[in-house]
Amino acid sequence: MKLPRDLSGDDLARALCRECGYQIVHQEGSHIILETEEPSHQRIAIPAHQSLRVGTLSAILRSVAQHKRVEREELLKFF
């Protein structure tokens, strides 16, 4: 499945909070900081840009998928 080309950082953060159990901790400059305790502690930073670069989006999704022990394609259905 192809990555979306027009996904904003805000949309990604909201989707991860809604579907994957993350919470917005705070915003530091142009980065939104999310964290989760399920299955263990993880903190990620998401650039609050209008459209995320494909490599940045891929790296964030790979990190979340590895932490949650799911396939990356499973996460893509939320967008």
ZAFI-405354 format. One record per residue (C-alpha): x, y, z; residue number from 1. Coordinates in steps of 0.1 Angstrom, whole numbers. Each point is the difference from the previous one (the first is absolute). Example, Ala and Ser with C-alpha at 12.3 -4.5 7.8 and 13.67 -1.06 7.14 Angstrom:
<numars>
<numar><X>123</X><Y>-45</Y><Z>78</Z><n>1</n></numar>
<numar><X>14</X><Y>34</Y><Z>-7</Z><n>2</n></numar>
</numars>
This chain:
<numars>
<numar><X>0</X><Y>0</Y><Z>0</Z><n>1</n></numar>
<numar><X>13</X><Y>34</Y><Z>-9</Z><n>2</n></numar>
<numar><X>6</X><Y>27</Y><Z>25</Z><n>3</n></numar>
<numar><X>-23</X><Y>31</Y><Z>-1</Z><n>4</n></numar>
<numar><X>18</X><Y>30</Y><Z>-16</Z><n>5</n></numar>
<numar><X>-21</X><Y>27</Y><Z>16</Z><n>6</n></numar>
<numar><X>-2</X><Y>-10</Y><Z>37</Z><n>7</n></numar>
<numar><X>7</X><Y>28</Y><Z>24</Z><n>8</n></numar>
<numar><X>18</X><Y>-4</Y><Z>33</Z><n>9</n></numar>
<numar><X>-31</X><Y>10</Y><Z>19</Z><n>10</n></numar>
<numar><X>-21</X><Y>-26</Y><Z>-18</Z><n>11</n></numar>
<numar><X>26</X><Y>-27</Y><Z>7</Z><n>12</n></numar>
<numar><X>1</X><Y>9</Y><Z>37</Z><n>13</n></numar>
<numar><X>-38</X><Y>-1</Y><Z>3</Z><n>14</n></numar>
<numar><X>-2</X><Y>-34</Y><Z>-17</Z><n>15</n></numar>
<numar><X>27</X><Y>-15</Y><Z>22</Z><n>16</n></numar>
<numar><X>-18</X><Y>14</Y><Z>31</Z><n>17</n></numar>
<numar><X>-34</X><Y>-13</Y><Z>-11</Z><n>18</n></numar>
<numar><X>11</X><Y>-34</Y><Z>-13</Z><n>19</n></numar>
<numar><X>32</X><Y>-10</Y><Z>17</Z><n>20</n></numar>
<numar><X>-2</X><Y>12</Y><Z>36</Z><n>21</n></numar>
<numar><X>24</X><Y>29</Y><Z>-3</Z><n>22</n></numar>
<numar><X>-5</X><Y>33</Y><Z>19</Z><n>23</n></numar>
<numar><X>12</X><Y>35</Y><Z>-9</Z><n>24</n></numar>
<numar><X>24</X><Y>10</Y><Z>27</Z><n>25</n></numar>
<numar><X>9</X><Y>35</Y><Z>-13</Z><n>26</n></numar>
<numar><X>13</X><Y>18</Y><Z>-30</Z><n>27</n></numar>
<numar><X>36</X><Y>11</Y><Z>-2</Z><n>28</n></numar>
<numar><X>6</X><Y>25</Y><Z>-28</Z><n>29</n></numar>
<numar><X>-13</X><Y>-16</Y><Z>-32</Z><n>30</n></numar>
<numar><X>-1</X><Y>-35</Y><Z>15</Z><n>31</n></numar>
<numar><X>-30</X><Y>-17</Y><Z>17</Z><n>32</n></numar>
<numar><X>12</X><Y>-24</Y><Z>27</Z><n>33</n></numar>
<numar><X>-20</X><Y>-32</Y><Z>5</Z><n>34</n></numar>
<numar><X>4</X><Y>-27</Y><Z>25</Z><n>35</n></numar>
<numar><X>-15</X><Y>-34</Y><Z>9</Z><n>36</n></numar>
<numar><X>3</X><Y>-25</Y><Z>28</Z><n>37</n></numar>
<numar><X>-14</X><Y>-29</Y><Z>-20</Z><n>38</n></numar>
<numar><X>17</X><Y>-26</Y><Z>-2</Z><n>39</n></numar>
<numar><X>29</X><Y>20</Y><Z>15</Z><n>40</n></numar>
<numar><X>11</X><Y>37</Y><Z>1</Z><n>41</n></numar>
<numar><X>6</X><Y>16</Y><Z>-34</Z><n>42</n></numar>
<numar><X>4</X><Y>37</Y><Z>-8</Z><n>43</n></numar>
<numar><X>0</X><Y>13</Y><Z>-36</Z><n>44</n></numar>
<numar><X>2</X><Y>34</Y><Z>-16</Z><n>45</n></numar>
<numar><X>-21</X><Y>9</Y><Z>-30</Z><n>46</n></numar>
<numar><X>8</X><Y>31</Y><Z>-21</Z><n>47</n></numar>
<numar><X>-31</X><Y>23</Y><Z>-1</Z><n>48</n></numar>
<numar><X>3</X><Y>6</Y><Z>-37</Z><n>49</n></numar>
<numar><X>-27</X><Y>4</Y><Z>-26</Z><n>50</n></numar>
<numar><X>11</X><Y>-31</Y><Z>-18</Z><n>51</n></numar>
<numar><X>26</X><Y>-25</Y><Z>13</Z><n>52</n></numar>
<numar><X>28</X><Y>-12</Y><Z>-22</Z><n>53</n></numar>
<numar><X>-4</X><Y>-36</Y><Z>-10</Z><n>54</n></numar>
<numar><X>32</X><Y>-11</Y><Z>17</Z><n>55</n></numar>
<numar><X>-10</X><Y>17</Y><Z>33</Z><n>56</n></numar>
<numar><X>-34</X><Y>-16</Y><Z>-1</Z><n>57</n></numar>
<numar><X>15</X><Y>-33</Y><Z>-8</Z><n>58</n></numar>
<numar><X>24</X><Y>2</Y><Z>29</Z><n>59</n></numar>
<numar><X>-27</X><Y>10</Y><Z>25</Z><n>60</n></numar>
<numar><X>-23</X><Y>-28</Y><Z>-11</Z><n>61</n></numar>
<numar><X>29</X><Y>-25</Y><Z>1</Z><n>62</n></numar>
<numar><X>8</X><Y>10</Y><Z>36</Z><n>63</n></numar>
<numar><X>-37</X><Y>-2</Y><Z>11</Z><n>64</n></numar>
<numar><X>-5</X><Y>-34</Y><Z>-18</Z><n>65</n></numar>
<numar><X>31</X><Y>-15</Y><Z>16</Z><n>66</n></numar>
<numar><X>-10</X><Y>13</Y><Z>35</Z><n>67</n></numar>
<numar><X>-36</X><Y>-12</Y><Z>-3</Z><n>68</n></numar>
<numar><X>11</X><Y>-33</Y><Z>-17</Z><n>69</n></numar>
<numar><X>-23</X><Y>5</Y><Z>-31</Z><n>70</n></numar>
<numar><X>7</X><Y>2</Y><Z>-37</Z><n>71</n></numar>
<numar><X>4</X><Y>35</Y><Z>-14</Z><n>72</n></numar>
<numar><X>-28</X><Y>-7</Y><Z>-25</Z><n>73</n></numar>
<numar><X>-23</X><Y>-5</Y><Z>30</Z><n>74</n></numar>
<numar><X>7</X><Y>36</Y><Z>10</Z><n>75</n></numar>
<numar><X>-6</X><Y>14</Y><Z>-35</Z><n>76</n></numar>
<numar><X>-37</X><Y>-9</Y><Z>1</Z><n>77</n></numar>
<numar><X>-5</X><Y>28</Y><Z>26</Z><n>78</n></numar>
<numar><X>7</X><Y>27</Y><Z>-26</Z><n>79</n></numar>
</numars>
